[in-house]
Structures are given as C-alpha cells and as structure tokens.
C-alpha cells in the first residue's frame, strides 16, 4: 500500500477543527501529522482528539521543523484567516508542499492568480476547499436540474441565514475587507460559487452590503443578484440577522419549481463528533426534504447523501496523478473578482448609502454550467 500523504492543518478554529481534521483523519490516504494553533484551549482539544498529531504553536515554528528535517510533510491545509493564506502558501510552495486553502482562498483575485502561477512554477498542487459543492441539497438540486423536471430555469434563490444579532463573536466581526473579512467574502464565496457551478458564467452583478453592529469591520448582512450568461437570475442572501430564515433554495423554471428549507446537516454533525465514514453520515432526515411542484401537484424529493469526504477522496487521486483537483482554484479566483467588484462599488456608493449598486458585463469564467458534482 502507498504511504499516506502526510498532512499539517494550520488553524484549529471552526475550519480546522470541524471540517478539515475529521475529514483528513477519516481518510486512509492521508495522515494527520501536525496541527498548528497558538490558542491553549484549542491545542488541548487537538491533543485530546488527535493524540498521534504533533501540536505546534505557529506556522513559523512548523516550517522551521520542516527545514530541520524533524517534520516531513506532503500537504498543508490552511484553515487560518484568509489574509494569512498567501504568505503561508508561499512558505509551503518553497518546501515543495501541496496546499489546500480554505475559502475565500485569498482577499483578492490578483493575489489568487499570482499564487496559482507560483504553485505551477513550484510544481505543486493548489486547491480551495469549496466544500458546499458537496452539500446534500446542492447535490440534489444538481440532479434535479439535470433531469429536466423543472424545464428552463429562470430564477434561483439561495440563502445562508442565521440569527446572530450581536455578531459572529469571532474574527469575522473584526477582519477588514482588505484582509478577506465580511460575510460576502465568507459565505458569498460559497453562494456565488454554487450559482456559477449550476448556471454558468456571470454577466452582471448587483449587491447590497450592510453592517448591522457598531464597530463592524466589514459587511454582515448582504444581498447579491447575478445575471448569468445562460439567462438565469440568481438572488443570494447571506446574513446573521435573520430570526426567521428564508428557504435555503427556491428555484423556478418553465415546468415547475423546487423549494428546500434548512441548511445542510454535515457541519453540525461533524461539530458533534460524527464519523464521516459512518453509513448514516450525510443522510438528511425526511423533515429536511425539499418539494417539487408543477403548479398542480407536489412531491417530496429524497435528497442525495451529503459528501464532504469526497473532497479529500478527489484530492488523493489528484495527488497520485489519477484525476483533476477537487476544486479548480481558478473557480475561486472568478468568484473573488465578483466579490471585490461589489466591494469596490460599495466603497464608492453615493452618500449616505452603505449599499453597493453595481453591474458589469464581464466574467473570466468560461465554463459551461454543470450538474454533476463529486
């Protein structure tokens, strides 16, 4: 059997602890060798959960251990704030290490394009953890669209909404847009990516970016409207200020509509310690099923199984030269172009508005929409 890919996870907050560490540890193609965190409580949690992993305080300490030969690695996972990704990725590239960057990848598209070139020059692989491509509801919607049951889609509504009126209570409240902060960078990176994967390149975009709490460093409650080259209009909401969240998905087409309520259950399951290899992992309860209607009849839609483990399964194949990356980093760069344009227009919006009114007619994403994921 080939040796597992030796892996270090930088950061042990929500990203590292809830998503990456459980998925890496559960995949036999990887070994979780190092966890990097300077927080004493997180370090204690990491030792308790992954006793075989070495706990290191800083990325500088990790790279010094690599240089000394004390630690050998193949892959570095960046579960740190986005403003730190570029420098950490370059340190990894310089040591011949492959990199997984959590979304939104980096704060700007130009920085992402530069990193992509530098990874190619270093001969290493670089990908972005767009895990929401493997949400149960997203996989289900992709299958439904491919079946043609909805006909020609003209409207797609998508929401990530919570009730957090005091703010997120973490770095998301204090990180500036220049550092990759704000809910548009954070959740918009998922919603825009999903819309493009489903309906193709964007021709025009409009945004409303608002701050709700005093001293907020970036947007906390935002809306984005995208017009795709395919003619579909995507309307995307992301907010921590929704006491009664709207439907997760609402899709209208020439033959029918699909509505789905509630967020994918994989994140809370992983946070509660679920085994991602268990048979019941990713299976939605019947209460969470969506509904399809043709205007006269309705039926419940059994969802596809959620599949976050697929990201690392596909990454292992790519590392062995047996298939493409699980996520093309160019996709995330295209999303960042839209996000930074919306922010740019918001900064220059006429006073006293704090919203963004923008439209543009360009997108570097030339891919056709796809309805198959993982």
N, C-alpha and C positions, 0 to 999 in steps of 0.2 A: 504494500500500500504506500502511496506517496506521502511524504511528510506534510502535516497540516501547515497552512500559511500562518506564520507567527504574527500575532496582531497586538497592537497597542491602541487603547482608546484614550484620547485626550479629552478630559472633562467627564464628570460623573454627576451632572445635574439630570434634568429630565431626559435629554438626548442620550447621554451615555448610559445612564442607569436603567431607564425604562425601555429604550429601543435597542441600542447597539449591543450592550453587554449580553442581554438574554439571547439575542439572535446569533451573535458570534459564538457564544458558549454552547449553544444547542446544535451548531453545525459542525459535523466531524471534519470538514475540510479546513477548519480554522482552529487555532488555539488562542485563547485569551491570555497573553503573556504579561502584559503591563496595563495598568490603569493609572492615569495621571490626574491627580486632584490635590489642590492645596488646602481644601476645606477639611478640618479634622473629623467632623461628623461623617462627611461623605467618604473619607478614607476608611473610617471604621466600618461603615456599611459595605464598602467594596471588599474589605478583608473578610467580613463575615459571609458575604455572598459568593466570593470567588477566592478561596484560600490559596489556590495554586498561582494566582496572579501576583506579580510584584507591584506594589503601590509606590508611586513616585510623585513628588510634590509639584514639579514644574516641567514644562516641555524642555527647557534648557537642560535640566538635570537628566531627562531621558536621552536627549541627543548626545550629551557628554558620556553617558553609559554606553551608548552605541559606538561612539568614537573610540572608547577604551577597549571595546571588544567584550565587555561584561554582559551586554544585552544584544541579541541578534533578532532582527525583525524582518518581515516581508511587507506588512501592511500597517499603515497608520490611519486611524479613524478620527476625524476632527469633530468632536461633539462640543466644541467650545463656541463662544460668541462669534458671529460672522466676521467682525472686524479683525480677528486674530488669525483667520484661516490662511490668508495669503502668505504671511511670514512662516507659519508652521508648515504649510505645504512645501514652501521652498526649502526649508530645512530638511524635510523628508526627501524631496527630489534629489538634493545634494548627496544623500546617502543611498540612493538607488531604491527608495521605498515607494510602493504604490500608495495612493491616497484616496480615501473616501471622505468627502466633505459633506457635512450636513447642510441642508438648505438654510438660507437662500444662497449658499455657495460662498459668495463674497459680496461686499456692499455695492460694487459697480460692475457693469458689463465689460468695461475696458480692462479692469483688473482680472476678471474671469477669462477673457480672451488671452491675456498675457500668460496667465497660469497654464492655460491649455497648451499654448506653444511651448512653454518651458517644460511641461511634462513630456511632450513629444521629444524635445531635444534631449531630455534626460533618459528617455527610453523606458518610462514607467507609465502605468495606467492611472488615470484620474477620473473619478466618477462622483456623482452627487446623490445623496440619499433622499430621493423623492418618493418616500415610502407610501404616500397616499395614492400612488398608481395601483397599489395592491389592497386598497380598502375593499371590503365586501360589496358596498353599494356601488362603488365605481366600476368594479369588475362586472357587476350585474347590469349596470347601465350600458356598458360597452357591448355586452352580449345582446341586450335588448335592441340597441341601435343596429347591430349587425343583422339581426333577424328581419328588420324592415317593418316590424309591427307598428311602429309609430309613424311610418311614412317619412315624408320630407320634414325634418326638424327645422323649426324657425325660431324657437325660443328655449334657452337653457338658463335656469336659475339655480344658484348654488350658494350655500351658506355654511359658515363656521361661526356659530354664535354661542356665547355663554353669558352668565350673569356674574360679573366681577366688577361691581360699581366702584370699588376702591382701587382698581387697577390690578395688574397681574401679580404684584408683590415680588418681582424679581428684576433681572437685568432688562427685561422688555420695557419697563417703565422709565428707565434712566438712559438707555442707549440711544444715541442720536441717529438720525437718518444716515449721516455720513459714515457711521460705524455699522450700518446694516440694521438699525433699530426700526421700530414701528410695526404695526400689525400688517401693513401692506407687504413689507419685507418678510415678515414671519409667516402669516397664514396666506397672504396673497400669493406667495411663491408656490403654495400648493394649489390654490383655486385656479390661478391663471394657467399653471402647468396642466392641470386636469382638463380645462376648457380647450386648450390647444391640442392636447392629445386626442380629444374626442372630435373636434370640429375644425382643426387645421389653423393655418397662419392668421394673424390678426392684421386687419387693415386700418381700423380706427379704434381709439380708446378714449374713454371719459372717466374721470374719477372725482370723488368727494372724500377728502381726507381730513378727519376731525380729531381733535384732542378733547378729552372729557374731564380729566382730573387736573388740578392745579399743579404746575411744575412738570407736566409730562414732557418728555424729551422728543417725542415723535407721535405720529398718528396712532389712535387707539380704537377708532370706530370708523370704518371706511367702506365705501361702495365703489365698484368698478363696473363699467359697461364696455364690452368688447364686441366689435363687429368683425366677424371672420370673413375671409375671402369666399368661403363656402356660402355666405349669406345668413348664417346662423348668428343670432344676437345672444351673447352670454351676459348675464347680470349676476354679479358676485358680491356677496355681503360678508364682511368679517368684523366681528365686534365682541367686546367683553361687556357690553352694556344692554344685553337683551334678556329681560326677565322672562319673556315668553318667546323663545327662539322660533323662527320660521322653519319651513320644510328644508331638509338637507338638500334635496334635489326636487325640482319641478321642471319637467320637460314637456314641451308642446310640439306636436307635429301635425302633418296633414291628415293622418289616420287615427291619431289618438294622443294620449298624454300619460305620463308616468310621474308619480309623486312618492317621495320617500322621506320619512321623518326620522330624526335621531342620528347621532354620529356613530361611526364605525366603532365596534367594541374592542378592537385589538389593543389600543393604548391602555385603557383601564385594566384589561386582563393582564397585560404584561406588568403593569404597575403593581398589581396584586400578587404577582409571582407565578402567573400561569406558565406552563411549559409549552413553548411554541411548536414542539413536535407532537403534542397530545392530539388525539383524534378529534376532540371537541374544540380545539383551538380555532378561532376564526369563524365558527359557526354561529350565525345570527339566530336569536330566538324568534318565534313566529310573530311576536308582538312588534318586531322591528322590520317586518317585511314591507315592501312597497306595494303600490297599487297601480295597475294599468287600466285605463278606460278608453273605449272607442266612442264615448258620448252616450251610449245606450246601455252598455254592460260594463261591469267591473270584475277584475280578478286580482287576487293577491299574487305577488311574484316571489317565489322562493329565491333568496339571494345566493350568489356564488360564495364560496368559502373565502374569507379574508386570508391574505397570503403574504404578510410581511417577510416571512422566511425566504420567499422567492428571490428577494434582492440579493442575499448572500449566496444563495444557490447559483444564481446567474453570475455573480462576481467570481465565484470559484472557477466556473467554466471559462470565463474571460481570462483569468489569471493563468489558466492552463493552456490558453490559446485555442479553446474549443468553441468560442462563441463571442458575441458582442457584449459590451458593457451593459449592466442592468439599466443604466441611465446615461445617455449621451450628454456630457457636460455642456455641449452647445445648446441643448434644450434649455438648460437653466440660464445660460447667457441671454438667450432670446427673451426669457421671462424677465430677467433683470432689466433689459432695455425698456420694456414696457413700464416696469415699476419706477425706474429712475426718471423716465419722461413724465410720468404722472406727478412725481415729487417735484420735478423741475417746474412744471406749470403751477403746482400748488404754491410754491415759494414766490412765484411772480403773479399770483392771482390779484385782482384789484381789491384794495382795502374796502370794507373791513372783513371781507370773506376769508375764511381759513380753508375753504374747499378748493379743489382742483377742477378746472373746466378745461379739458384738453381733447384734441382729436389729432390724429396723424394718419398718414397713409403709407406706412412702411413697416415691414417686418422681415427680419433676416431668416425666419423660419420658413423653409420651403417644402417641408414635409407634408404629405397628404394626411388627412385625419385617419387615425387608426382605431379600431375597436377591439384589438387583441392586446392583452397585457399579461406579461409573465407566462 
